[in-house]
């Protein structure tokens, strides 16, 4: 069973940067897309950024111009570079793999806290 493991979360001041990484225990080459979701306290999980195996990258309006998603098929990793962080970016961030007809894969989540 392929597993996704996130790393790179932590506490940062507003305006700072963090880089999240998601490592897959198996090949990500065949996945339709890889993405990052987040769940702020008391709110629903939301899609932040998604990078398909081919096609246009998606960013939520709230992170456009600040976050960058990248994918390395050779290393089976997906990264999320987060710049100009705001307190409203505080959430648990989850890595996701869309495998088409098979159930999505999810990581365990990593906490990102942005202080004012």
Secondary structure by P-SEA (a helix, b strand, c coil): cbbbbbcbbbbbcccbbbbbbbbbccccccccccbbbbbccccccccccccccccbbbbcccccccbbbbbbccccbbbbbbcccccccccbbbbbbbccccccccccbbbbbbcc
